[in-house]
Amino acid sequence: MPKSRSRQKSHYTAPQERPKGPQVSPPWFVPVLVGLLVLGLVWIVVTYLSNFDYPVPGIGAWNLGIGFAFALVGMGMATRWK
C-alpha cells in the first residue's frame, strides 16, 4: 500500500555548536580579586588588634563581618577566574 505524504516526517538535526575560543578573565579581574582578599584580611586584623573599635568606630563586631564580607567576595571572584 502506498504511504501518504502527510505522514512522512522530516528528521530533525540539531544545529552544530561551534567551539568557542579560550575564554580569559579581563585584565582588571585578578588585581581586584587580590585586593579584596587582602583588604578583607587587613580589615579583620585591624579589627582584632583595635579590640573591635576600628576601622569603623562605633559599630563594634560588625567590623569583623565587613572584613569577612570583603574576603568572601574575593573568594567568590576566585571561583570565576579563568
mmJSON file of the N, C-alpha and C atoms, coordinates in Angstrom:
{"data_MODEL":{"atom_site":{
"group_PDB":["ATOM","ATOM","ATOM","ATOM","ATOM","ATOM","ATOM","ATOM","ATOM","ATOM","ATOM","ATOM","ATOM","ATOM","ATOM","ATOM","ATOM","ATOM","ATOM","ATOM","ATOM","ATOM","ATOM","ATOM","ATOM","ATOM","ATOM","ATOM","ATOM","ATOM","ATOM","ATOM","ATOM","ATOM","ATOM","ATOM","ATOM","ATOM","ATOM","ATOM","ATOM","ATOM","ATOM","ATOM","ATOM","ATOM","ATOM","ATOM","ATOM","ATOM","ATOM","ATOM","ATOM","ATOM","ATOM","ATOM","ATOM","ATOM","ATOM","ATOM","ATOM","ATOM","ATOM","ATOM","ATOM","ATOM","ATOM","ATOM","ATOM","ATOM","ATOM","ATOM","ATOM","ATOM","ATOM","ATOM","ATOM","ATOM","ATOM","ATOM","ATOM","ATOM","ATOM","ATOM","ATOM","ATOM","ATOM","ATOM","ATOM","ATOM","ATOM","ATOM","ATOM","ATOM","ATOM","ATOM","ATOM","ATOM","ATOM","ATOM","ATOM","ATOM","ATOM","ATOM","ATOM","ATOM","ATOM","ATOM","ATOM","ATOM","ATOM","ATOM","ATOM","ATOM","ATOM","ATOM","ATOM","ATOM","ATOM","ATOM","ATOM","ATOM","ATOM","ATOM","ATOM","ATOM","ATOM","ATOM","ATOM","ATOM","ATOM","ATOM","ATOM","ATOM","ATOM","ATOM","ATOM","ATOM","ATOM","ATOM","ATOM","ATOM","ATOM","ATOM","ATOM","ATOM","ATOM","ATOM","ATOM","ATOM","ATOM","ATOM","ATOM","ATOM","ATOM","ATOM","ATOM","ATOM","ATOM","ATOM","ATOM","ATOM","ATOM","ATOM","ATOM","ATOM","ATOM","ATOM","ATOM","ATOM","ATOM","ATOM","ATOM","ATOM","ATOM","ATOM","ATOM","ATOM","ATOM","ATOM","ATOM","ATOM","ATOM","ATOM","ATOM","ATOM","ATOM","ATOM","ATOM","ATOM","ATOM","ATOM","ATOM","ATOM","ATOM","ATOM","ATOM","ATOM","ATOM","ATOM","ATOM","ATOM","ATOM","ATOM","ATOM","ATOM","ATOM","ATOM","ATOM","ATOM","ATOM","ATOM","ATOM","ATOM","ATOM","ATOM","ATOM","ATOM","ATOM","ATOM","ATOM","ATOM","ATOM","ATOM","ATOM","ATOM","ATOM","ATOM","ATOM","ATOM","ATOM","ATOM","ATOM","ATOM","ATOM","ATOM","ATOM","ATOM","ATOM","ATOM","ATOM","ATOM","ATOM","ATOM","ATOM","ATOM"],
"id":[1,2,3,4,5,6,7,8,9,10,11,12,13,14,15,16,17,18,19,20,21,22,23,24,25,26,27,28,29,30,31,32,33,34,35,36,37,38,39,40,41,42,43,44,45,46,47,48,49,50,51,52,53,54,55,56,57,58,59,60,61,62,63,64,65,66,67,68,69,70,71,72,73,74,75,76,77,78,79,80,81,82,83,84,85,86,87,88,89,90,91,92,93,94,95,96,97,98,99,100,101,102,103,104,105,106,107,108,109,110,111,112,113,114,115,116,117,118,119,120,121,122,123,124,125,126,127,128,129,130,131,132,133,134,135,136,137,138,139,140,141,142,143,144,145,146,147,148,149,150,151,152,153,154,155,156,157,158,159,160,161,162,163,164,165,166,167,168,169,170,171,172,173,174,175,176,177,178,179,180,181,182,183,184,185,186,187,188,189,190,191,192,193,194,195,196,197,198,199,200,201,202,203,204,205,206,207,208,209,210,211,212,213,214,215,216,217,218,219,220,221,222,223,224,225,226,227,228,229,230,231,232,233,234,235,236,237,238,239,240,241,242,243,244,245,246],
"type_symbol":["N","C","C","N","C","C","N","C","C","N","C","C","N","C","C","N","C","C","N","C","C","N","C","C","N","C","C","N","C","C","N","C","C","N","C","C","N","C","C","N","C","C","N","C","C","N","C","C","N","C","C","N","C","C","N","C","C","N","C","C","N","C","C","N","C","C","N","C","C","N","C","C","N","C","C","N","C","C","N","C","C","N","C","C","N","C","C","N","C","C","N","C","C","N","C","C","N","C","C","N","C","C","N","C","C","N","C","C","N","C","C","N","C","C","N","C","C","N","C","C","N","C","C","N","C","C","N","C","C","N","C","C","N","C","C","N","C","C","N","C","C","N","C","C","N","C","C","N","C","C","N","C","C","N","C","C","N","C","C","N","C","C","N","C","C","N","C","C","N","C","C","N","C","C","N","C","C","N","C","C","N","C","C","N","C","C","N","C","C","N","C","C","N","C","C","N","C","C","N","C","C","N","C","C","N","C","C","N","C","C","N","C","C","N","C","C","N","C","C","N","C","C","N","C","C","N","C","C","N","C","C","N","C","C","N","C","C","N","C","C","N","C","C","N","C","C"],
"label_atom_id":["N","CA","C","N","CA","C","N","CA","C","N","CA","C","N","CA","C","N","CA","C","N","CA","C","N","CA","C","N","CA","C","N","CA","C","N","CA","C","N","CA","C","N","CA","C","N","CA","C","N","CA","C","N","CA","C","N","CA","C","N","CA","C","N","CA","C","N","CA","C","N","CA","C","N","CA","C","N","CA","C","N","CA","C","N","CA","C","N","CA","C","N","CA","C","N","CA","C","N","CA","C","N","CA","C","N","CA","C","N","CA","C","N","CA","C","N","CA","C","N","CA","C","N","CA","C","N","CA","C","N","CA","C","N","CA","C","N","CA","C","N","CA","C","N","CA","C","N","CA","C","N","CA","C","N","CA","C","N","CA","C","N","CA","C","N","CA","C","N","CA","C","N","CA","C","N","CA","C","N","CA","C","N","CA","C","N","CA","C","N","CA","C","N","CA","C","N","CA","C","N","CA","C","N","CA","C","N","CA","C","N","CA","C","N","CA","C","N","CA","C","N","CA","C","N","CA","C","N","CA","C","N","CA","C","N","CA","C","N","CA","C","N","CA","C","N","CA","C","N","CA","C","N","CA","C","N","CA","C","N","CA","C","N","CA","C","N","CA","C","N","CA","C","N","CA","C","N","CA","C","N","CA","C","N","CA","C"],
"label_alt_id":[null,null,null,null,null,null,null,null,null,null,null,null,null,null,null,null,null,null,null,null,null,null,null,null,null,null,null,null,null,null,null,null,null,null,null,null,null,null,null,null,null,null,null,null,null,null,null,null,null,null,null,null,null,null,null,null,null,null,null,null,null,null,null,null,null,null,null,null,null,null,null,null,null,null,null,null,null,null,null,null,null,null,null,null,null,null,null,null,null,null,null,null,null,null,null,null,null,null,null,null,null,null,null,null,null,null,null,null,null,null,null,null,null,null,null,null,null,null,null,null,null,null,null,null,null,null,null,null,null,null,null,null,null,null,null,null,null,null,null,null,null,null,null,null,null,null,null,null,null,null,null,null,null,null,null,null,null,null,null,null,null,null,null,null,null,null,null,null,null,null,null,null,null,null,null,null,null,null,null,null,null,null,null,null,null,null,null,null,null,null,null,null,null,null,null,null,null,null,null,null,null,null,null,null,null,null,null,null,null,null,null,null,null,null,null,null,null,null,null,null,null,null,null,null,null,null,null,null,null,null,null,null,null,null,null,null,null,null,null,null,null,null,null,null,null,null],
"label_comp_id":["MET","MET","MET","PRO","PRO","PRO","LYS","LYS","LYS","SER","SER","SER","ARG","ARG","ARG","SER","SER","SER","ARG","ARG","ARG","GLN","GLN","GLN","LYS","LYS","LYS","SER","SER","SER","HIS","HIS","HIS","TYR","TYR","TYR","THR","THR","THR","ALA","ALA","ALA","PRO","PRO","PRO","GLN","GLN","GLN","GLU","GLU","GLU","ARG","ARG","ARG","PRO","PRO","PRO","LYS","LYS","LYS","GLY","GLY","GLY","PRO","PRO","PRO","GLN","GLN","GLN","VAL","VAL","VAL","SER","SER","SER","PRO","PRO","PRO","PRO","PRO","PRO","TRP","TRP","TRP","PHE","PHE","PHE","VAL","VAL","VAL","PRO","PRO","PRO","VAL","VAL","VAL","LEU","LEU","LEU","VAL","VAL","VAL","GLY","GLY","GLY","LEU","LEU","LEU","LEU","LEU","LEU","VAL","VAL","VAL","LEU","LEU","LEU","GLY","GLY","GLY","LEU","LEU","LEU","VAL","VAL","VAL","TRP","TRP","TRP","ILE","ILE","ILE","VAL","VAL","VAL","VAL","VAL","VAL","THR","THR","THR","TYR","TYR","TYR","LEU","LEU","LEU","SER","SER","SER","ASN","ASN","ASN","PHE","PHE","PHE","ASP","ASP","ASP","TYR","TYR","TYR","PRO","PRO","PRO","VAL","VAL","VAL","PRO","PRO","PRO","GLY","GLY","GLY","ILE","ILE","ILE","GLY","GLY","GLY","ALA","ALA","ALA","TRP","TRP","TRP","ASN","ASN","ASN","LEU","LEU","LEU","GLY","GLY","GLY","ILE","ILE","ILE","GLY","GLY","GLY","PHE","PHE","PHE","ALA","ALA","ALA","PHE","PHE","PHE","ALA","ALA","ALA","LEU","LEU","LEU","VAL","VAL","VAL","GLY","GLY","GLY","MET","MET","MET","GLY","GLY","GLY","MET","MET","MET","ALA","ALA","ALA","THR","THR","THR","ARG","ARG","ARG","TRP","TRP","TRP","LYS","LYS","LYS"],
"label_asym_id":["A","A","A","A","A","A","A","A","A","A","A","A","A","A","A","A","A","A","A","A","A","A","A","A","A","A","A","A","A","A","A","A","A","A","A","A","A","A","A","A","A","A","A","A","A","A","A","A","A","A","A","A","A","A","A","A","A","A","A","A","A","A","A","A","A","A","A","A","A","A","A","A","A","A","A","A","A","A","A","A","A","A","A","A","A","A","A","A","A","A","A","A","A","A","A","A","A","A","A","A","A","A","A","A","A","A","A","A","A","A","A","A","A","A","A","A","A","A","A","A","A","A","A","A","A","A","A","A","A","A","A","A","A","A","A","A","A","A","A","A","A","A","A","A","A","A","A","A","A","A","A","A","A","A","A","A","A","A","A","A","A","A","A","A","A","A","A","A","A","A","A","A","A","A","A","A","A","A","A","A","A","A","A","A","A","A","A","A","A","A","A","A","A","A","A","A","A","A","A","A","A","A","A","A","A","A","A","A","A","A","A","A","A","A","A","A","A","A","A","A","A","A","A","A","A","A","A","A","A","A","A","A","A","A","A","A","A","A","A","A","A","A","A","A","A","A"],
"label_entity_id":["1","1","1","1","1","1","1","1","1","1","1","1","1","1","1","1","1","1","1","1","1","1","1","1","1","1","1","1","1","1","1","1","1","1","1","1","1","1","1","1","1","1","1","1","1","1","1","1","1","1","1","1","1","1","1","1","1","1","1","1","1","1","1","1","1","1","1","1","1","1","1","1","1","1","1","1","1","1","1","1","1","1","1","1","1","1","1","1","1","1","1","1","1","1","1","1","1","1","1","1","1","1","1","1","1","1","1","1","1","1","1","1","1","1","1","1","1","1","1","1","1","1","1","1","1","1","1","1","1","1","1","1","1","1","1","1","1","1","1","1","1","1","1","1","1","1","1","1","1","1","1","1","1","1","1","1","1","1","1","1","1","1","1","1","1","1","1","1","1","1","1","1","1","1","1","1","1","1","1","1","1","1","1","1","1","1","1","1","1","1","1","1","1","1","1","1","1","1","1","1","1","1","1","1","1","1","1","1","1","1","1","1","1","1","1","1","1","1","1","1","1","1","1","1","1","1","1","1","1","1","1","1","1","1","1","1","1","1","1","1","1","1","1","1","1","1"],
"label_seq_id":[1,1,1,2,2,2,3,3,3,4,4,4,5,5,5,6,6,6,7,7,7,8,8,8,9,9,9,10,10,10,11,11,11,12,12,12,13,13,13,14,14,14,15,15,15,16,16,16,17,17,17,18,18,18,19,19,19,20,20,20,21,21,21,22,22,22,23,23,23,24,24,24,25,25,25,26,26,26,27,27,27,28,28,28,29,29,29,30,30,30,31,31,31,32,32,32,33,33,33,34,34,34,35,35,35,36,36,36,37,37,37,38,38,38,39,39,39,40,40,40,41,41,41,42,42,42,43,43,43,44,44,44,45,45,45,46,46,46,47,47,47,48,48,48,49,49,49,50,50,50,51,51,51,52,52,52,53,53,53,54,54,54,55,55,55,56,56,56,57,57,57,58,58,58,59,59,59,60,60,60,61,61,61,62,62,62,63,63,63,64,64,64,65,65,65,66,66,66,67,67,67,68,68,68,69,69,69,70,70,70,71,71,71,72,72,72,73,73,73,74,74,74,75,75,75,76,76,76,77,77,77,78,78,78,79,79,79,80,80,80,81,81,81,82,82,82],
"pdbx_PDB_ins_code":[null,null,null,null,null,null,null,null,null,null,null,null,null,null,null,null,null,null,null,null,null,null,null,null,null,null,null,null,null,null,null,null,null,null,null,null,null,null,null,null,null,null,null,null,null,null,null,null,null,null,null,null,null,null,null,null,null,null,null,null,null,null,null,null,null,null,null,null,null,null,null,null,null,null,null,null,null,null,null,null,null,null,null,null,null,null,null,null,null,null,null,null,null,null,null,null,null,null,null,null,null,null,null,null,null,null,null,null,null,null,null,null,null,null,null,null,null,null,null,null,null,null,null,null,null,null,null,null,null,null,null,null,null,null,null,null,null,null,null,null,null,null,null,null,null,null,null,null,null,null,null,null,null,null,null,null,null,null,null,null,null,null,null,null,null,null,null,null,null,null,null,null,null,null,null,null,null,null,null,null,null,null,null,null,null,null,null,null,null,null,null,null,null,null,null,null,null,null,null,null,null,null,null,null,null,null,null,null,null,null,null,null,null,null,null,null,null,null,null,null,null,null,null,null,null,null,null,null,null,null,null,null,null,null,null,null,null,null,null,null,null,null,null,null,null,null],
"Cartn_x":[0.834,0.0,0.893,0.578,1.388,1.26,2.362,2.36,1.863,1.158,0.645,1.791,1.757,2.799,2.656,1.475,1.284,1.852,2.064,2.594,4.125,4.755,6.209,6.741,7.593,8.17,9.634,10.028,11.43,12.23,13.438,14.275,14.891,14.841,15.408,16.9,17.667,19.094,19.41,20.052,20.403,21.454,21.398,22.426,23.788,24.789,26.146,26.637,27.173,27.75,29.198,29.527,30.898,31.715,32.857,33.676,34.143,33.972,34.405,35.888,36.506,37.923,38.142,39.365,39.632,39.154,38.352,37.841,38.792,39.117,40.02,39.339,39.765,39.222,39.767,39.017,39.535,40.775,41.587,42.843,42.656,41.524,41.305,40.853,40.533,39.904,40.828,42.045,42.96,43.38,43.703,44.04,42.879,41.653,40.507,40.319,40.472,40.354,41.368,42.622,43.67,43.458,43.04,42.781,41.681,40.612,39.526,39.966,40.735,41.223,42.143,43.054,43.988,43.251,42.31,41.541,40.745,40.124,39.381,40.284,41.459,42.395,42.881,43.269,43.745,42.63,41.399,40.26,40.049,40.128,39.935,41.069,42.299,43.443,43.346,43.009,42.874,41.734,40.663,39.538,39.961,40.68,41.133,42.158,43.104,44.149,43.607,42.531,41.974,40.845,40.673,39.634,38.241,37.989,36.704,36.299,37.252,36.939,37.158,38.098,38.424,38.334,38.273,38.413,37.203,36.017,34.869,34.473,34.754,34.448,32.936,32.558,31.166,30.296,30.78,29.903,30.306,31.372,31.758,32.098,31.409,31.723,31.319,30.537,30.188,31.42,32.472,33.731,34.258,34.088,34.519,33.7,32.405,31.536,31.885,32.231,32.616,33.897,34.864,36.108,35.86,35.009,34.689,33.917,33.09,32.347,33.307,34.298,35.299,36.029,36.443,37.162,36.253,34.983,34.058,33.813,33.697,33.536,34.793,35.957,37.208,37.275,36.829,36.826,35.807,34.688,33.692,34.235,34.991,35.615,36.661,37.348,38.385,37.798,36.539,35.922,35.588,35.503,35.18,36.397,37.58,38.814,39.144,39.453,39.796,41.154],
"Cartn_y":[-1.165,0.0,1.247,2.253,3.466,4.288,4.952,5.78,7.177,7.734,9.09,10.094,11.161,12.182,12.978,13.106,13.884,13.169,11.875,11.133,11.142,11.482,11.461,12.64,12.343,13.383,13.569,14.791,15.039,14.83,14.394,14.146,15.461,15.669,16.89,16.702,17.667,17.667,18.914,18.714,19.827,20.705,22.021,22.891,22.576,22.685,22.396,23.511,23.147,24.138,24.385,25.63,25.982,26.057,25.472,25.552,26.995,27.443,28.804,28.788,29.902,30.022,30.054,30.039,30.074,31.39,31.267,32.463,32.838,34.105,34.584,35.711,35.893,36.971,38.309,39.388,40.71,41.064,41.988,42.289,42.889,43.48,44.088,43.053,41.85,40.867,40.411,40.019,39.492,40.562,41.794,42.797,43.097,43.117,43.349,42.166,40.962,39.752,39.776,40.001,40.018,41.193,42.328,43.487,43.228,42.587,42.279,41.279,40.272,39.302,39.969,40.801,41.481,42.492,43.235,44.212,43.525,42.399,41.661,41.186,40.665,40.195,41.341,42.448,43.607,44.143,44.197,44.692,43.837,42.516,41.609,41.761,41.864,42.02,43.323,44.422,45.714,45.662,44.974,44.855,44.141,43.041,42.316,43.103,43.75,44.496,45.72,46.305,47.504,47.164,45.88,45.438,45.842,45.637,45.865,47.351,48.268,49.706,50.284,49.779,50.306,49.194,49.42,50.558,51.499,51.049,51.959,52.03,53.148,53.237,53.221,52.586,52.63,51.484,50.627,49.538,48.202,48.194,47.01,45.808,44.695,43.43,43.407,44.379,44.428,44.666,45.241,45.381,44.022,43.026,41.68,41.142,41.395,40.957,41.628,42.907,43.627,43.038,42.734,42.121,40.764,39.961,38.661,38.809,39.834,40.06,40.389,41.241,41.538,40.267,39.467,38.236,37.25,37.194,36.271,36.662,37.947,38.394,38.067,38.241,37.879,36.391,35.56,34.114,33.747,34.441,34.196,34.551,35.633,36.004,34.975,34.391,33.414,32.176,31.865,30.706,30.987,32.241,32.617,32.972,32.9,33.274,32.238,32.7,31.789,32.138],
"Cartn_z":[0.0,0.0,0.0,-0.785,-0.845,0.444,0.814,2.03,1.696,2.656,2.499,2.682,1.921,2.046,3.334,3.864,5.082,6.31,6.22,7.36,7.411,6.36,6.35,7.156,8.137,8.985,8.602,8.59,8.303,9.595,9.461,10.619,11.081,12.389,12.973,13.185,12.749,13.021,13.834,14.94,15.818,15.145,15.386,14.805,15.41,14.599,15.047,15.955,17.108,18.015,17.614,17.533,17.185,18.468,18.466,19.684,19.903,21.122,21.451,21.765,21.509,21.801,23.301,23.726,25.165,25.766,26.819,27.473,28.602,28.668,29.711,30.469,31.681,32.5,32.015,32.232,31.851,32.687,32.215,32.91,34.304,34.6,35.917,36.943,36.517,37.396,38.531,38.204,39.219,40.221,39.802,40.817,41.77,41.257,42.133,43.078,42.565,43.379,44.519,44.205,45.227,46.184,45.649,46.501,47.517,47.096,48.032,49.097,48.698,49.687,50.707,50.232,51.13,52.002,51.416,52.185,53.288,52.967,53.982,55.105,54.754,55.767,56.643,56.024,56.792,57.677,57.169,57.94,59.198,59.03,60.163,61.176,60.703,61.61,62.377,61.704,62.379,63.397,63.058,63.983,65.258,65.12,66.308,67.11,66.43,67.138,67.86,67.346,67.985,68.956,69.254,70.18,69.693,68.411,67.746,67.7,67.823,67.743,66.35,65.612,64.291,63.278,62.023,61.143,61.133,61.458,61.543,63.013,63.668,65.098,65.343,66.432,66.861,66.395,65.493,65.053,65.659,66.435,67.198,66.345,66.627,65.978,64.506,64.058,62.637,61.772,62.366,61.627,61.183,62.029,61.684,60.508,60.535,59.433,58.122,58.183,56.963,56.377,57.234,56.771,56.131,56.755,56.173,54.864,54.756,53.508,52.363,52.627,51.596,51.167,52.133,51.82,51.079,51.457,50.809,49.354,49.082,47.697,46.889,47.491,46.817,46.513,47.443,47.206,46.128,46.118,45.069,43.693,43.633,42.356,41.947,42.925,42.608,41.936,42.229,41.576,40.131,39.739,38.366,37.521,38.108,37.414,36.359,35.14,34.039,33.505],
"occupancy":[1.0,1.0,1.0,1.0,1.0,1.0,1.0,1.0,1.0,1.0,1.0,1.0,1.0,1.0,1.0,1.0,1.0,1.0,1.0,1.0,1.0,1.0,1.0,1.0,1.0,1.0,1.0,1.0,1.0,1.0,1.0,1.0,1.0,1.0,1.0,1.0,1.0,1.0,1.0,1.0,1.0,1.0,1.0,1.0,1.0,1.0,1.0,1.0,1.0,1.0,1.0,1.0,1.0,1.0,1.0,1.0,1.0,1.0,1.0,1.0,1.0,1.0,1.0,1.0,1.0,1.0,1.0,1.0,1.0,1.0,1.0,1.0,1.0,1.0,1.0,1.0,1.0,1.0,1.0,1.0,1.0,1.0,1.0,1.0,1.0,1.0,1.0,1.0,1.0,1.0,1.0,1.0,1.0,1.0,1.0,1.0,1.0,1.0,1.0,1.0,1.0,1.0,1.0,1.0,1.0,1.0,1.0,1.0,1.0,1.0,1.0,1.0,1.0,1.0,1.0,1.0,1.0,1.0,1.0,1.0,1.0,1.0,1.0,1.0,1.0,1.0,1.0,1.0,1.0,1.0,1.0,1.0,1.0,1.0,1.0,1.0,1.0,1.0,1.0,1.0,1.0,1.0,1.0,1.0,1.0,1.0,1.0,1.0,1.0,1.0,1.0,1.0,1.0,1.0,1.0,1.0,1.0,1.0,1.0,1.0,1.0,1.0,1.0,1.0,1.0,1.0,1.0,1.0,1.0,1.0,1.0,1.0,1.0,1.0,1.0,1.0,1.0,1.0,1.0,1.0,1.0,1.0,1.0,1.0,1.0,1.0,1.0,1.0,1.0,1.0,1.0,1.0,1.0,1.0,1.0,1.0,1.0,1.0,1.0,1.0,1.0,1.0,1.0,1.0,1.0,1.0,1.0,1.0,1.0,1.0,1.0,1.0,1.0,1.0,1.0,1.0,1.0,1.0,1.0,1.0,1.0,1.0,1.0,1.0,1.0,1.0,1.0,1.0,1.0,1.0,1.0,1.0,1.0,1.0,1.0,1.0,1.0,1.0,1.0,1.0,1.0,1.0,1.0,1.0,1.0,1.0],
"B_iso_or_equiv":[0.0,0.0,0.0,0.0,0.0,0.0,0.0,0.0,0.0,0.0,0.0,0.0,0.0,0.0,0.0,0.0,0.0,0.0,0.0,0.0,0.0,0.0,0.0,0.0,0.0,0.0,0.0,0.0,0.0,0.0,0.0,0.0,0.0,0.0,0.0,0.0,0.0,0.0,0.0,0.0,0.0,0.0,0.0,0.0,0.0,0.0,0.0,0.0,0.0,0.0,0.0,0.0,0.0,0.0,0.0,0.0,0.0,0.0,0.0,0.0,0.0,0.0,0.0,0.0,0.0,0.0,0.0,0.0,0.0,0.0,0.0,0.0,0.0,0.0,0.0,0.0,0.0,0.0,0.0,0.0,0.0,0.0,0.0,0.0,0.0,0.0,0.0,0.0,0.0,0.0,0.0,0.0,0.0,0.0,0.0,0.0,0.0,0.0,0.0,0.0,0.0,0.0,0.0,0.0,0.0,0.0,0.0,0.0,0.0,0.0,0.0,0.0,0.0,0.0,0.0,0.0,0.0,0.0,0.0,0.0,0.0,0.0,0.0,0.0,0.0,0.0,0.0,0.0,0.0,0.0,0.0,0.0,0.0,0.0,0.0,0.0,0.0,0.0,0.0,0.0,0.0,0.0,0.0,0.0,0.0,0.0,0.0,0.0,0.0,0.0,0.0,0.0,0.0,0.0,0.0,0.0,0.0,0.0,0.0,0.0,0.0,0.0,0.0,0.0,0.0,0.0,0.0,0.0,0.0,0.0,0.0,0.0,0.0,0.0,0.0,0.0,0.0,0.0,0.0,0.0,0.0,0.0,0.0,0.0,0.0,0.0,0.0,0.0,0.0,0.0,0.0,0.0,0.0,0.0,0.0,0.0,0.0,0.0,0.0,0.0,0.0,0.0,0.0,0.0,0.0,0.0,0.0,0.0,0.0,0.0,0.0,0.0,0.0,0.0,0.0,0.0,0.0,0.0,0.0,0.0,0.0,0.0,0.0,0.0,0.0,0.0,0.0,0.0,0.0,0.0,0.0,0.0,0.0,0.0,0.0,0.0,0.0,0.0,0.0,0.0,0.0,0.0,0.0,0.0,0.0,0.0],
"pdbx_formal_charge":[null,null,null,null,null,null,null,null,null,null,null,null,null,null,null,null,null,null,null,null,null,null,null,null,null,null,null,null,null,null,null,null,null,null,null,null,null,null,null,null,null,null,null,null,null,null,null,null,null,null,null,null,null,null,null,null,null,null,null,null,null,null,null,null,null,null,null,null,null,null,null,null,null,null,null,null,null,null,null,null,null,null,null,null,null,null,null,null,null,null,null,null,null,null,null,null,null,null,null,null,null,null,null,null,null,null,null,null,null,null,null,null,null,null,null,null,null,null,null,null,null,null,null,null,null,null,null,null,null,null,null,null,null,null,null,null,null,null,null,null,null,null,null,null,null,null,null,null,null,null,null,null,null,null,null,null,null,null,null,null,null,null,null,null,null,null,null,null,null,null,null,null,null,null,null,null,null,null,null,null,null,null,null,null,null,null,null,null,null,null,null,null,null,null,null,null,null,null,null,null,null,null,null,null,null,null,null,null,null,null,null,null,null,null,null,null,null,null,null,null,null,null,null,null,null,null,null,null,null,null,null,null,null,null,null,null,null,null,null,null,null,null,null,null,null,null],
"auth_seq_id":[1,1,1,2,2,2,3,3,3,4,4,4,5,5,5,6,6,6,7,7,7,8,8,8,9,9,9,10,10,10,11,11,11,12,12,12,13,13,13,14,14,14,15,15,15,16,16,16,17,17,17,18,18,18,19,19,19,20,20,20,21,21,21,22,22,22,23,23,23,24,24,24,25,25,25,26,26,26,27,27,27,28,28,28,29,29,29,30,30,30,31,31,31,32,32,32,33,33,33,34,34,34,35,35,35,36,36,36,37,37,37,38,38,38,39,39,39,40,40,40,41,41,41,42,42,42,43,43,43,44,44,44,45,45,45,46,46,46,47,47,47,48,48,48,49,49,49,50,50,50,51,51,51,52,52,52,53,53,53,54,54,54,55,55,55,56,56,56,57,57,57,58,58,58,59,59,59,60,60,60,61,61,61,62,62,62,63,63,63,64,64,64,65,65,65,66,66,66,67,67,67,68,68,68,69,69,69,70,70,70,71,71,71,72,72,72,73,73,73,74,74,74,75,75,75,76,76,76,77,77,77,78,78,78,79,79,79,80,80,80,81,81,81,82,82,82],
"auth_comp_id":["MET","MET","MET","PRO","PRO","PRO","LYS","LYS","LYS","SER","SER","SER","ARG","ARG","ARG","SER","SER","SER","ARG","ARG","ARG","GLN","GLN","GLN","LYS","LYS","LYS","SER","SER","SER","HIS","HIS","HIS","TYR","TYR","TYR","THR","THR","THR","ALA","ALA","ALA","PRO","PRO","PRO","GLN","GLN","GLN","GLU","GLU","GLU","ARG","ARG","ARG","PRO","PRO","PRO","LYS","LYS","LYS","GLY","GLY","GLY","PRO","PRO","PRO","GLN","GLN","GLN","VAL","VAL","VAL","SER","SER","SER","PRO","PRO","PRO","PRO","PRO","PRO","TRP","TRP","TRP","PHE","PHE","PHE","VAL","VAL","VAL","PRO","PRO","PRO","VAL","VAL","VAL","LEU","LEU","LEU","VAL","VAL","VAL","GLY","GLY","GLY","LEU","LEU","LEU","LEU","LEU","LEU","VAL","VAL","VAL","LEU","LEU","LEU","GLY","GLY","GLY","LEU","LEU","LEU","VAL","VAL","VAL","TRP","TRP","TRP","ILE","ILE","ILE","VAL","VAL","VAL","VAL","VAL","VAL","THR","THR","THR","TYR","TYR","TYR","LEU","LEU","LEU","SER","SER","SER","ASN","ASN","ASN","PHE","PHE","PHE","ASP","ASP","ASP","TYR","TYR","TYR","PRO","PRO","PRO","VAL","VAL","VAL","PRO","PRO","PRO","GLY","GLY","GLY","ILE","ILE","ILE","GLY","GLY","GLY","ALA","ALA","ALA","TRP","TRP","TRP","ASN","ASN","ASN","LEU","LEU","LEU","GLY","GLY","GLY","ILE","ILE","ILE","GLY","GLY","GLY","PHE","PHE","PHE","ALA","ALA","ALA","PHE","PHE","PHE","ALA","ALA","ALA","LEU","LEU","LEU","VAL","VAL","VAL","GLY","GLY","GLY","MET","MET","MET","GLY","GLY","GLY","MET","MET","MET","ALA","ALA","ALA","THR","THR","THR","ARG","ARG","ARG","TRP","TRP","TRP","LYS","LYS","LYS"],
"auth_asym_id":["A","A","A","A","A","A","A","A","A","A","A","A","A","A","A","A","A","A","A","A","A","A","A","A","A","A","A","A","A","A","A","A","A","A","A","A","A","A","A","A","A","A","A","A","A","A","A","A","A","A","A","A","A","A","A","A","A","A","A","A","A","A","A","A","A","A","A","A","A","A","A","A","A","A","A","A","A","A","A","A","A","A","A","A","A","A","A","A","A","A","A","A","A","A","A","A","A","A","A","A","A","A","A","A","A","A","A","A","A","A","A","A","A","A","A","A","A","A","A","A","A","A","A","A","A","A","A","A","A","A","A","A","A","A","A","A","A","A","A","A","A","A","A","A","A","A","A","A","A","A","A","A","A","A","A","A","A","A","A","A","A","A","A","A","A","A","A","A","A","A","A","A","A","A","A","A","A","A","A","A","A","A","A","A","A","A","A","A","A","A","A","A","A","A","A","A","A","A","A","A","A","A","A","A","A","A","A","A","A","A","A","A","A","A","A","A","A","A","A","A","A","A","A","A","A","A","A","A","A","A","A","A","A","A","A","A","A","A","A","A","A","A","A","A","A","A"],
"auth_atom_id":["N","CA","C","N","CA","C","N","CA","C","N","CA","C","N","CA","C","N","CA","C","N","CA","C","N","CA","C","N","CA","C","N","CA","C","N","CA","C","N","CA","C","N","CA","C","N","CA","C","N","CA","C","N","CA","C","N","CA","C","N","CA","C","N","CA","C","N","CA","C","N","CA","C","N","CA","C","N","CA","C","N","CA","C","N","CA","C","N","CA","C","N","CA","C","N","CA","C","N","CA","C","N","CA","C","N","CA","C","N","CA","C","N","CA","C","N","CA","C","N","CA","C","N","CA","C","N","CA","C","N","CA","C","N","CA","C","N","CA","C","N","CA","C","N","CA","C","N","CA","C","N","CA","C","N","CA","C","N","CA","C","N","CA","C","N","CA","C","N","CA","C","N","CA","C","N","CA","C","N","CA","C","N","CA","C","N","CA","C","N","CA","C","N","CA","C","N","CA","C","N","CA","C","N","CA","C","N","CA","C","N","CA","C","N","CA","C","N","CA","C","N","CA","C","N","CA","C","N","CA","C","N","CA","C","N","CA","C","N","CA","C","N","CA","C","N","CA","C","N","CA","C","N","CA","C","N","CA","C","N","CA","C","N","CA","C","N","CA","C","N","CA","C","N","CA","C","N","CA","C","N","CA","C","N","CA","C"],
"pdbx_PDB_model_num":[1,1,1,1,1,1,1,1,1,1,1,1,1,1,1,1,1,1,1,1,1,1,1,1,1,1,1,1,1,1,1,1,1,1,1,1,1,1,1,1,1,1,1,1,1,1,1,1,1,1,1,1,1,1,1,1,1,1,1,1,1,1,1,1,1,1,1,1,1,1,1,1,1,1,1,1,1,1,1,1,1,1,1,1,1,1,1,1,1,1,1,1,1,1,1,1,1,1,1,1,1,1,1,1,1,1,1,1,1,1,1,1,1,1,1,1,1,1,1,1,1,1,1,1,1,1,1,1,1,1,1,1,1,1,1,1,1,1,1,1,1,1,1,1,1,1,1,1,1,1,1,1,1,1,1,1,1,1,1,1,1,1,1,1,1,1,1,1,1,1,1,1,1,1,1,1,1,1,1,1,1,1,1,1,1,1,1,1,1,1,1,1,1,1,1,1,1,1,1,1,1,1,1,1,1,1,1,1,1,1,1,1,1,1,1,1,1,1,1,1,1,1,1,1,1,1,1,1,1,1,1,1,1,1,1,1,1,1,1,1,1,1,1,1,1,1]
}}}
